[in-house]
């Protein structure tokens, strides 16, 4: 049985003052919870702040992206070892906002995935289709292609060191989450596709759902057999809402 996981993705939000209150609120709220692992992914400038507040708590921290390179002249980039230096254990890779707004491709996301693994970080690898793609019945093609972009390059075993996320683009930031059965259908597809290569890895894969997760819908989504937790955007910016989602698992 996979251990459940709830990840907060703060995106480009926060400042030193508000972060302190939010981090302390989340720590206080999940301190006595044992049913899942908890992770917060912050903007780079606040990783050290996260480290100082979260160390020795049951909340881990990570980044939202990383360079695929180490020790090269790459102005404005952050290397995997720098994340490790800040105590990160996780890093989001291939989020749809980066795929769309920053021209992330299957190739560049795969290179970052590999760089994260090489540094000992756990990649949180995001997959998902757009509204048009869903309406054209391309969901399995798109998600399958994104998943295969990792399995084909690095082998199915790479997935046993990663977290997978189904995050349909039409559900991100829209207040229109996938229904539990829509999400379950895709999660099951992902697990079956991994099982074609390795049943044990498929059974143990942690596949999270993301997209408009909220205290009102988390319990029903988390009740689905192939959903092993969530990637939470807006509701991770409110300690009460985030803790309430953590209590729903
Ligand atoms: P929301 O929860 O705000 O829809 O964001 C989802 C997301 O993109 C998390 O990575």
Boltz pocket constraint, residues with backbone or C-beta under 6 A from the ligand:
constraints:
  - pocket:
      binder: B
      contacts: [[A, 9], [A, 95], [A, 167], [A, 171], [A, 172], [A, 173], [A, 174], [A, 175], [A, 210], [A, 211], [A, 212], [A, 213], [A, 231], [A, 232], [A, 233], [A, 234], [A, 235]]
      max_distance: 6.0
